[in-house]
Amino acid sequence: MDADLADLSEAVGAACRQRRLSVATAESCTGGWAAQVITHTAGSSGWFERGFVTYANAAKLQMLGVDPATLEKFGAVSLETAKEMAAGALNNSNALISLAITGVAGPTGGSPDKPVGTVCFAWCLRDQQPEAERRHFAGDREAIRRQSVIHALTGLIDRARNMP
């Protein structure tokens, strides 16, 4: 793991320890990379509860409880699906905060509405509504996935630090 991701792992741990938070991840296009970064830091079992890699739509339905109507209406790469993934990660874990990542990492799979590099994120605190945002990243598959992990974990840190 490169130094930037190792530093990010340490920062996630520090933010979660400070707020006594445990994390669950729900990942699609990043295939568990966010969970890998979180668990890079020794002692991460103190703040990482579990991760869901739900690459296929069937997995999003079965493991996270994403509504089939959401996938039908908005697609897997949507703010709506990301929110349901984040909420589902909490509903199916003991974690207090979650993140979700779903996107088109390429090199194929894009569309005019959702070109390669489109990624949707959501973060959710237990008993609150998820927050979501959509981003577009440039580069090849690896670059898009890496930028997605960094964005998701930075968002997690920000939300943990800014909790009431």
GROMACS elastic network, one bead per residue, 0.5 to 0.9 nm:
[ bonds ]
;  ai    aj funct       b0    kb
    1     4     6  0.83067   500
    1     5     6  0.64702   500
    1     6     6  0.63947   500
    1    37     6  0.80455   500
    1    40     6  0.81394   500
    2     5     6  0.56224   500
    2     6     6  0.62354   500
    2     7     6  0.87340   500
    3     7     6  0.60359   500
    3     8     6  0.85214   500
    4     7     6  0.51533   500
    4     8     6  0.62353   500
    4     9     6  0.86918   500
    5     9     6  0.61341   500
    5    10     6  0.86739   500
    5    37     6  0.64983   500
    5    38     6  0.89977   500
    5    40     6  0.88579   500
    5   150     6  0.76149   500
    6     9     6  0.50206   500
    6    10     6  0.63920   500
    6    11     6  0.87286   500
    6    37     6  0.70339   500
    6    38     6  0.86512   500
    6    40     6  0.68714   500
    6    41     6  0.73909   500
    7    10     6  0.50991   500
    7    11     6  0.62367   500
    7    12     6  0.87275   500
    8    12     6  0.61993   500
    8    13     6  0.86149   500
    8    37     6  0.76607   500
    8    38     6  0.79924   500
    8   150     6  0.76851   500
    8   153     6  0.74308   500
    8   154     6  0.77013   500
    9    12     6  0.52208   500
    9    13     6  0.63279   500
    9    14     6  0.87152   500
    9    37     6  0.55613   500
    9    39     6  0.72736   500
    9    40     6  0.63718   500
    9    41     6  0.59967   500
    9    44     6  0.89863   500
    9   153     6  0.83469   500
   10    13     6  0.51105   500
   10    14     6  0.61589   500
   10    15     6  0.86837   500
   10    38     6  0.79062   500
   10    40     6  0.83488   500
   10    41     6  0.61083   500
   11    14     6  0.50458   500
   11    15     6  0.61364   500
   11    16     6  0.85116   500
   11   154     6  0.87970   500
   11   157     6  0.72130   500
   12    15     6  0.52712   500
   12    16     6  0.61100   500
   12    17     6  0.84916   500
   12    38     6  0.67930   500
   12    47     6  0.88545   500
   12   153     6  0.70346   500
   12   154     6  0.80091   500
   12   156     6  0.74564   500
   12   157     6  0.56902   500
   12   160     6  0.87522   500
   13    16     6  0.51868   500
   13    17     6  0.59373   500
   13    18     6  0.84405   500
   13    38     6  0.74007   500
   13    39     6  0.89897   500
   13    41     6  0.74884   500
   13    43     6  0.86108   500
   13    44     6  0.67332   500
   13    46     6  0.84905   500
   13    47     6  0.67375   500
   13    48     6  0.86031   500
   13   157     6  0.88656   500
   14    17     6  0.51791   500
   14    18     6  0.60690   500
   14    19     6  0.86931   500
   14   157     6  0.88447   500
   15    18     6  0.52244   500
   15    19     6  0.63845   500
   15    20     6  0.83749   500
   15    21     6  0.81872   500
   15   156     6  0.88208   500
   15   157     6  0.59925   500
   15   158     6  0.85221   500
   15   160     6  0.60827   500
   15   161     6  0.61431   500
   16    19     6  0.52398   500
   16    20     6  0.55573   500
   16    22     6  0.66840   500
   16    23     6  0.80118   500
   16    46     6  0.88354   500
   16    47     6  0.61522   500
   16    48     6  0.88933   500
   16   157     6  0.77855   500
   16   160     6  0.66011   500
   16   161     6  0.83424   500
   17    21     6  0.64279   500
   17    22     6  0.84573   500
   17    46     6  0.77709   500
   17    47     6  0.68028   500
   18    21     6  0.78839   500
   18   160     6  0.86942   500
   18   161     6  0.82970   500
   19   160     6  0.67909   500
   19   161     6  0.75182   500
   19   163     6  0.82058   500
   20    46     6  0.89025   500
   20    47     6  0.75860   500
   20    96     6  0.88927   500
   21    46     6  0.87752   500
   21    47     6  0.60593   500
   21    48     6  0.85296   500
   21    95     6  0.73450   500
   21    96     6  0.57570   500
   21    97     6  0.67358   500
   21   160     6  0.78307   500
   22    45     6  0.87739   500
   22    46     6  0.72840   500
   22    48     6  0.53646   500
   22    49     6  0.57312   500
   22    50     6  0.89025   500
   22    94     6  0.78077   500
   22    96     6  0.53846   500
   22    97     6  0.63445   500
   22    98     6  0.84101   500
   23    47     6  0.59944   500
   23    49     6  0.54235   500
   23    50     6  0.70171   500
   23    51     6  0.83921   500
   23    90     6  0.86584   500
   23    94     6  0.86004   500
   23    95     6  0.51161   500
   23    96     6  0.62430   500
   23    97     6  0.50828   500
   23    98     6  0.54185   500
   23    99     6  0.78986   500
   24    35     6  0.83710   500
   24    48     6  0.65056   500
   24    49     6  0.55630   500
   24    51     6  0.53538   500
   24    52     6  0.76991   500
   24    86     6  0.83846   500
   24    89     6  0.59870   500
   24    90     6  0.67609   500
   24    93     6  0.70982   500
   24    94     6  0.82320   500
   24    95     6  0.56623   500
   24    96     6  0.78770   500
   24    97     6  0.65211   500
   24    99     6  0.67660   500
   24   100     6  0.88480   500
   25    32     6  0.81458   500
   25    34     6  0.74366   500
   25    35     6  0.65597   500
   25    48     6  0.87286   500
   25    49     6  0.86222   500
   25    50     6  0.66434   500
   25    52     6  0.59307   500
   25    53     6  0.80978   500
   25    85     6  0.88963   500
   25    86     6  0.74569   500
   25    89     6  0.65151   500
   25    90     6  0.88130   500
   25    97     6  0.87161   500
   25    98     6  0.55297   500
   25    99     6  0.50952   500
   25   100     6  0.59844   500
   25   101     6  0.83539   500
   26    32     6  0.81129   500
   26    35     6  0.89168   500
   26    51     6  0.59933   500
   26    53     6  0.59872   500
   26    54     6  0.68642   500
   26    60     6  0.88357   500
   26    64     6  0.80842   500
   26    82     6  0.86621   500
   26    85     6  0.60880   500
   26    86     6  0.63215   500
   26    88     6  0.82173   500
   26    89     6  0.60276   500
   26    98     6  0.75440   500
   26    99     6  0.61899   500
   26   101     6  0.64976   500
   26   102     6  0.85751   500
   27    30     6  0.59146   500
   27    31     6  0.58864   500
   27    32     6  0.59444   500
   27    33     6  0.81509   500
   27    34     6  0.77158   500
   27    35     6  0.85885   500
   27    51     6  0.77098   500
   27    52     6  0.61586   500
   27    54     6  0.59550   500
   27    55     6  0.71718   500
   27    85     6  0.83145   500
   27    99     6  0.81190   500
   27   100     6  0.55902   500
   27   102     6  0.63739   500
   28    31     6  0.54989   500
   28    32     6  0.76863   500
   28    52     6  0.85205   500
   28    53     6  0.58519   500
   28    54     6  0.51595   500
   28    56     6  0.76539   500
   28    60     6  0.86641   500
   28   100     6  0.80347   500
   28   101     6  0.59702   500
   28   103     6  0.71417   500
   29    32     6  0.84939   500
   29    53     6  0.88155   500
   29    54     6  0.86790   500
   29    55     6  0.65614   500
   29   101     6  0.68965   500
   29   102     6  0.54677   500
   29   103     6  0.54849   500
   29   104     6  0.66370   500
   29   105     6  0.62906   500
   29   119     6  0.83795   500
   29   145     6  0.69839   500
   29   148     6  0.88210   500
   30    33     6  0.54276   500
   30    34     6  0.70844   500
   30    53     6  0.83729   500
   30    55     6  0.86625   500
   30   101     6  0.71290   500
   30   102     6  0.77009   500
   30   103     6  0.83424   500
   30   105     6  0.82081   500
   30   144     6  0.89447   500
   30   145     6  0.54758   500
   30   146     6  0.78947   500
   30   148     6  0.73914   500
   30   149     6  0.70590   500
   31    34     6  0.81360   500
   31    35     6  0.89438   500
   31    52     6  0.89167   500
   31    53     6  0.57397   500
   31    54     6  0.78060   500
   31    55     6  0.68954   500
   31   145     6  0.88857   500
   32    35     6  0.52694   500
   32    36     6  0.62383   500
   32    37     6  0.88220   500
   32    51     6  0.72050   500
   32    52     6  0.74436   500
   32    53     6  0.57221   500
   33    37     6  0.62290   500
   33    38     6  0.86541   500
   33   145     6  0.82215   500
   33   146     6  0.81699   500
   33   149     6  0.67726   500
   34    37     6  0.51515   500
   34    38     6  0.62501   500
   34    39     6  0.86568   500
   34    51     6  0.88341   500
   34   101     6  0.89739   500
   34   146     6  0.89440   500
   34   148     6  0.86367   500
   34   149     6  0.52788   500
   34   150     6  0.80074   500
   34   152     6  0.76916   500
   34   153     6  0.71421   500
   35    38     6  0.50856   500
   35    39     6  0.61117   500
   35    40     6  0.85539   500
   35    48     6  0.81230   500
   35    50     6  0.80440   500
   35    51     6  0.62059   500
   35    52     6  0.88200   500
   36    39     6  0.52360   500
   36    40     6  0.61474   500
   37    40     6  0.51797   500
   37    41     6  0.78361   500
   37   149     6  0.82851   500
   37   153     6  0.88563   500
   38    41     6  0.66225   500
   38    44     6  0.69438   500
   38    47     6  0.88999   500
   38    48     6  0.72039   500
   38   153     6  0.83334   500
   39    42     6  0.71524   500
   39    43     6  0.80591   500
   39    44     6  0.52976   500
   39    45     6  0.75008   500
   39    48     6  0.71170   500
   40    43     6  0.89668   500
   40    44     6  0.74825   500
   41    44     6  0.57039   500
   42    45     6  0.80843   500
   43    46     6  0.58748   500
   43    47     6  0.81156   500
   44    47     6  0.54702   500
   44    48     6  0.56872   500
   44    49     6  0.88842   500
   45    48     6  0.51668   500
   45    49     6  0.68050   500
   46    49     6  0.79308   500
   47    95     6  0.85345   500
   48    51     6  0.82518   500
   48    95     6  0.79205   500
   49    93     6  0.73673   500
   49    94     6  0.69668   500
   49    95     6  0.58147   500
   50    89     6  0.86171   500
   50    93     6  0.72221   500
   50    94     6  0.86699   500
   50    95     6  0.78580   500
   51    89     6  0.79178   500
   52    60     6  0.89922   500
   52    63     6  0.75366   500
   52    64     6  0.81107   500
   52    89     6  0.72696   500
   53    56     6  0.88438   500
   53    59     6  0.80546   500
   53    60     6  0.86382   500
   54    57     6  0.71442   500
   54    58     6  0.79894   500
   54    60     6  0.52567   500
   54    61     6  0.87536   500
   54    63     6  0.74476   500
   54    64     6  0.81945   500
   54    85     6  0.89843   500
   55    58     6  0.84712   500
   55    59     6  0.67436   500
   55    60     6  0.74497   500
   55   102     6  0.84620   500
   56    59     6  0.52811   500
   56    60     6  0.66328   500
   56    61     6  0.89376   500
   56    76     6  0.89803   500
   57    60     6  0.50079   500
   57    61     6  0.63756   500
   57    62     6  0.86889   500
   57    66     6  0.87659   500
   57    68     6  0.88122   500
   57    71     6  0.77724   500
   57    76     6  0.69422   500
   58    61     6  0.51159   500
   58    62     6  0.60678   500
   58    63     6  0.83586   500
   59    62     6  0.50104   500
   59    63     6  0.55069   500
   59    64     6  0.73991   500
   59    65     6  0.88255   500
   59    66     6  0.89920   500
   60    63     6  0.56671   500
   60    64     6  0.52652   500
   60    65     6  0.65158   500
   60    66     6  0.56559   500
   60    67     6  0.86827   500
   60    76     6  0.87416   500
   60    81     6  0.88748   500
   60    85     6  0.70557   500
   60    88     6  0.87987   500
   61    64     6  0.57816   500
   61    67     6  0.65295   500
   61    68     6  0.68008   500
   62    65     6  0.57865   500
   62    66     6  0.77437   500
   63    66     6  0.82565   500
   63    88     6  0.77657   500
   63    89     6  0.82740   500
   63    92     6  0.77270   500
   64    84     6  0.76158   500
   64    85     6  0.58547   500
   64    86     6  0.82244   500
   64    87     6  0.78811   500
   64    89     6  0.59185   500
   64    90     6  0.87508   500
   64    91     6  0.77408   500
   64    92     6  0.68755   500
   65    68     6  0.86818   500
   65    84     6  0.75447   500
   65    85     6  0.76314   500
   65    87     6  0.88039   500
   65    88     6  0.57845   500
   65    89     6  0.88436   500
   65    91     6  0.86498   500
   65    92     6  0.87725   500
   66    69     6  0.85604   500
   66    70     6  0.71682   500
   66    71     6  0.76885   500
   66    81     6  0.68856   500
   66    84     6  0.54996   500
   66    85     6  0.62783   500
   66    87     6  0.89041   500
   66    88     6  0.70107   500
   67    70     6  0.52651   500
   67    71     6  0.68167   500
   67    72     6  0.88309   500
   67    81     6  0.83483   500
   67    84     6  0.77435   500
   68    71     6  0.52222   500
   68    72     6  0.61535   500
   68    73     6  0.86085   500
   69    73     6  0.59315   500
   69    74     6  0.82533   500
   70    73     6  0.52520   500
   70    74     6  0.56717   500
   70    75     6  0.68717   500
   70    76     6  0.82175   500
   70    80     6  0.68280   500
   70    81     6  0.63964   500
   70    84     6  0.86467   500
   71    74     6  0.54570   500
   71    76     6  0.55062   500
   71    77     6  0.86006   500
   71    78     6  0.85453   500
   71    80     6  0.85381   500
   71    81     6  0.67062   500
   72    75     6  0.57675   500
   72    76     6  0.84101   500
   74    77     6  0.75602   500
   74    78     6  0.59903   500
   74    79     6  0.83365   500
   74    80     6  0.70068   500
   74    81     6  0.74258   500
   75    78     6  0.60367   500
   75    80     6  0.85973   500
   75    81     6  0.72371   500
   76    79     6  0.89033   500
   76    80     6  0.86335   500
   76    81     6  0.58947   500
   76    82     6  0.79436   500
   76   102     6  0.69274   500
   76   103     6  0.76921   500
   77    80     6  0.84634   500
   77    81     6  0.67728   500
   77    82     6  0.74459   500
   77   101     6  0.88733   500
   77   102     6  0.55005   500
   77   103     6  0.51030   500
   77   104     6  0.72235   500
   77   114     6  0.77111   500
   77   118     6  0.77752   500
   77   119     6  0.68140   500
   77   120     6  0.62439   500
   78    81     6  0.52951   500
   78    82     6  0.62179   500
   78    83     6  0.86302   500
   78   102     6  0.75742   500
   78   103     6  0.79965   500
   78   119     6  0.80622   500
   78   120     6  0.58807   500
   78   121     6  0.85920   500
   78   134     6  0.77747   500
   79    82     6  0.50678   500
   79    83     6  0.61188   500
   79    84     6  0.86651   500
   79   102     6  0.88760   500
   79   120     6  0.56811   500
   79   121     6  0.69657   500
   79   122     6  0.73845   500
   79   131     6  0.89316   500
   79   132     6  0.58500   500
   79   133     6  0.64367   500
   79   134     6  0.67409   500
   80    83     6  0.52421   500
   80    84     6  0.63773   500
   80    85     6  0.86782   500
   80   120     6  0.89504   500
   80   132     6  0.81088   500
   81    84     6  0.50993   500
   81    85     6  0.60665   500
   81    86     6  0.86445   500
   81   102     6  0.80322   500
   81   120     6  0.84500   500
   81   122     6  0.89229   500
   82    86     6  0.62199   500
   82    87     6  0.86258   500
   82    99     6  0.86140   500
   82   100     6  0.56892   500
   82   101     6  0.64251   500
   82   102     6  0.63595   500
   82   120     6  0.61698   500
   82   121     6  0.57199   500
   82   122     6  0.53242   500
   82   123     6  0.85360   500
   82   130     6  0.88109   500
   82   132     6  0.69733   500
   82   133     6  0.87732   500
   83    86     6  0.51902   500
   83    87     6  0.61896   500
   83    88     6  0.84314   500
   83    99     6  0.88727   500
   83   100     6  0.73567   500
   83   121     6  0.76706   500
   83   122     6  0.52590   500
   83   123     6  0.73643   500
   83   124     6  0.78246   500
   83   129     6  0.83843   500
   83   130     6  0.55328   500
   83   131     6  0.69031   500
   83   132     6  0.62552   500
   84    87     6  0.50554   500
   84    88     6  0.58247   500
   84    89     6  0.84730   500
   84   100     6  0.86750   500
   84   122     6  0.84977   500
   84   130     6  0.80575   500
   85    89     6  0.61310   500
   85    90     6  0.88098   500
   85    99     6  0.81419   500
   85   100     6  0.58698   500
   85   101     6  0.82383   500
   85   102     6  0.88549   500
   85   122     6  0.78393   500
   86    89     6  0.51932   500
   86    90     6  0.66835   500
   86    91     6  0.88016   500
   86    97     6  0.86072   500
   86    98     6  0.56071   500
   86    99     6  0.53827   500
   86   101     6  0.85234   500
   86   121     6  0.86586   500
   86   122     6  0.59430   500
   86   123     6  0.59802   500
   86   124     6  0.58669   500
   86   125     6  0.89842   500
   86   130     6  0.68663   500
   87    90     6  0.53027   500
   87    91     6  0.61873   500
   87    92     6  0.86935   500
   87    98     6  0.75123   500
   87    99     6  0.87220   500
   87   100     6  0.87812   500
   87   122     6  0.88160   500
   87   123     6  0.82885   500
   87   124     6  0.63264   500
   87   125     6  0.84747   500
   87   126     6  0.81401   500
   87   129     6  0.79672   500
   87   130     6  0.67141   500
   88    92     6  0.60121   500
   88    93     6  0.84740   500
   89    92     6  0.53112   500
   89    93     6  0.61838   500
   89    95     6  0.81065   500
   89    97     6  0.88186   500
   89    98     6  0.64133   500
   89    99     6  0.79776   500
   89   100     6  0.81647   500
   90    93     6  0.51757   500
   90    94     6  0.67027   500
   90    95     6  0.58928   500
   90    96     6  0.69290   500
   90    97     6  0.70044   500
   90    98     6  0.63250   500
   90   124     6  0.78543   500
   90   125     6  0.81119   500
   90   126     6  0.66256   500
   91    94     6  0.78241   500
   91    95     6  0.86968   500
   91   126     6  0.85704   500
   92    95     6  0.86990   500
   93    96     6  0.86412   500
   95    98     6  0.71151   500
   95   125     6  0.88552   500
   95   126     6  0.77521   500
   96   124     6  0.83312   500
   96   125     6  0.58542   500
   96   126     6  0.51264   500
   96   127     6  0.87960   500
   97   123     6  0.72379   500
   97   124     6  0.55764   500
   97   126     6  0.60556   500
   97   156     6  0.81633   500
   97   160     6  0.81790   500
   98   122     6  0.80732   500
   98   123     6  0.54962   500
   98   124     6  0.52115   500
   98   125     6  0.65790   500
   98   126     6  0.82343   500
   98   130     6  0.89849   500
   98   156     6  0.78365   500
   99   121     6  0.72144   500
   99   122     6  0.55404   500
   99   124     6  0.65021   500
   99   152     6  0.68207   500
   99   153     6  0.80159   500
   99   155     6  0.85261   500
   99   156     6  0.69037   500
  100   120     6  0.80295   500
  100   121     6  0.54524   500
  100   122     6  0.50164   500
  100   123     6  0.63963   500
  100   124     6  0.87095   500
  100   132     6  0.89211   500
  100   152     6  0.76149   500
  101   119     6  0.70118   500
  101   120     6  0.59258   500
  101   122     6  0.68344   500
  101   148     6  0.74688   500
  101   149     6  0.81311   500
  101   152     6  0.71787   500
  102   118     6  0.87175   500
  102   119     6  0.57495   500
  102   120     6  0.53602   500
  102   121     6  0.66220   500
  103   114     6  0.86220   500
  103   116     6  0.82117   500
  103   117     6  0.72118   500
  103   118     6  0.55785   500
  103   120     6  0.58793   500
  103   121     6  0.85329   500
  103   145     6  0.88887   500
  103   148     6  0.87733   500
  104   107     6  0.83360   500
  104   108     6  0.80049   500
  104   109     6  0.64117   500
  104   110     6  0.62567   500
  104   114     6  0.75122   500
  104   115     6  0.71647   500
  104   116     6  0.51098   500
  104   117     6  0.56019   500
  104   118     6  0.55360   500
  104   119     6  0.62640   500
  104   141     6  0.87452   500
  104   144     6  0.85628   500
  105   108     6  0.78866   500
  105   109     6  0.80625   500
  105   110     6  0.84583   500
  105   116     6  0.58077   500
  105   117     6  0.55034   500
  105   118     6  0.74638   500
  105   119     6  0.78799   500
  105   137     6  0.89155   500
  105   140     6  0.76910   500
  105   141     6  0.50038   500
  105   142     6  0.77648   500
  105   143     6  0.86087   500
  105   144     6  0.57677   500
  105   145     6  0.62826   500
  106   109     6  0.60458   500
  106   110     6  0.69757   500
  106   115     6  0.87370   500
  106   116     6  0.52834   500
  106   117     6  0.70602   500
  106   140     6  0.71983   500
  106   141     6  0.53492   500
  106   144     6  0.83210   500
  107   110     6  0.80255   500
  107   116     6  0.67709   500
  107   140     6  0.69474   500
  107   141     6  0.61519   500
  108   116     6  0.69930   500
  109   114     6  0.87767   500
  109   115     6  0.78448   500
  109   116     6  0.68376   500
  110   113     6  0.80836   500
  110   114     6  0.56297   500
  110   117     6  0.80918   500
  110   118     6  0.82211   500
  111   116     6  0.74846   500
  112   115     6  0.56639   500
  114   117     6  0.80253   500
  114   118     6  0.57770   500
  114   119     6  0.86391   500
  115   118     6  0.58494   500
  115   136     6  0.83699   500
  116   119     6  0.86449   500
  116   136     6  0.81393   500
  116   137     6  0.82507   500
  116   138     6  0.83100   500
  116   141     6  0.86979   500
  116   144     6  0.87326   500
  117   135     6  0.79143   500
  117   136     6  0.50556   500
  117   138     6  0.59454   500
  117   139     6  0.76813   500
  117   140     6  0.85153   500
  117   141     6  0.81683   500
  117   144     6  0.59891   500
  117   145     6  0.86638   500
  118   134     6  0.71299   500
  118   135     6  0.58665   500
  118   137     6  0.65635   500
  118   144     6  0.87238   500
  119   133     6  0.85356   500
  119   134     6  0.57763   500
  119   135     6  0.53732   500
  119   136     6  0.61298   500
  119   137     6  0.76651   500
  119   144     6  0.85892   500
  119   148     6  0.71297   500
  120   132     6  0.71440   500
  120   133     6  0.58212   500
  120   135     6  0.63501   500
  120   136     6  0.87414   500
  120   148     6  0.88906   500
  121   131     6  0.82594   500
  121   132     6  0.53911   500
  121   133     6  0.54115   500
  121   134     6  0.62736   500
  121   135     6  0.80831   500
  121   148     6  0.84613   500
  121   151     6  0.85400   500
  121   152     6  0.66772   500
  122   130     6  0.62399   500
  122   131     6  0.53904   500
  122   133     6  0.65534   500
  122   134     6  0.89147   500
  122   152     6  0.80230   500
  122   155     6  0.88686   500
  123   129     6  0.88694   500
  123   130     6  0.55034   500
  123   131     6  0.54244   500
  123   132     6  0.65204   500
  123   152     6  0.82128   500
  123   155     6  0.75840   500
  123   156     6  0.68186   500
  123   159     6  0.80727   500
  124   127     6  0.84135   500
  124   128     6  0.66072   500
  124   129     6  0.63799   500
  124   131     6  0.63750   500
  124   132     6  0.88161   500
  124   159     6  0.89490   500
  125   128     6  0.54556   500
  125   129     6  0.73709   500
  125   130     6  0.70938   500
  125   159     6  0.86729   500
  125   160     6  0.89176   500
  126   129     6  0.82287   500
  135   148     6  0.86542   500
  136   144     6  0.85691   500
  137   143     6  0.80866   500
  137   144     6  0.56240   500
  137   145     6  0.88144   500
  137   147     6  0.70377   500
  137   148     6  0.78928   500
  138   143     6  0.73691   500
  138   144     6  0.63440   500
  138   147     6  0.89310   500
  139   142     6  0.77668   500
  139   143     6  0.53474   500
  139   144     6  0.59766   500
  140   143     6  0.52693   500
  140   144     6  0.61801   500
  140   145     6  0.86377   500
  141   144     6  0.52479   500
  141   145     6  0.61893   500
  141   146     6  0.85888   500
  142   145     6  0.51823   500
  142   146     6  0.60476   500
  142   147     6  0.85626   500
  143   146     6  0.51117   500
  143   147     6  0.60783   500
  143   148     6  0.84543   500
  144   147     6  0.52491   500
  144   148     6  0.61099   500
  144   149     6  0.87564   500
  145   148     6  0.50022   500
  145   149     6  0.63086   500
  145   150     6  0.87433   500
  146   149     6  0.51952   500
  146   150     6  0.63043   500
  146   151     6  0.86263   500
  147   150     6  0.51194   500
  147   151     6  0.60662   500
  147   152     6  0.85447   500
  148   151     6  0.51248   500
  148   152     6  0.60524   500
  148   153     6  0.85518   500
  149   152     6  0.51733   500
  149   153     6  0.61088   500
  149   154     6  0.83972   500
  150   153     6  0.53377   500
  150   154     6  0.59397   500
  150   155     6  0.84503   500
  151   154     6  0.51431   500
  151   155     6  0.60669   500
  151   156     6  0.85794   500
  152   155     6  0.51418   500
  152   156     6  0.62385   500
  152   157     6  0.87960   500
  153   157     6  0.62023   500
  153   158     6  0.85825   500
  154   157     6  0.51151   500
  154   158     6  0.62040   500
  154   159     6  0.86565   500
  155   158     6  0.50847   500
  155   159     6  0.61712   500
  155   160     6  0.85413   500
  156   159     6  0.52375   500
  156   160     6  0.61021   500
  156   161     6  0.85873   500
  157   160     6  0.51083   500
  157   161     6  0.60792   500
  157   162     6  0.85185   500
  158   161     6  0.52444   500
  158   162     6  0.60877   500
  158   163     6  0.86603   500
  159   162     6  0.51337   500
  159   163     6  0.61201   500
  160   163     6  0.55363   500
  161   164     6  0.87918   500
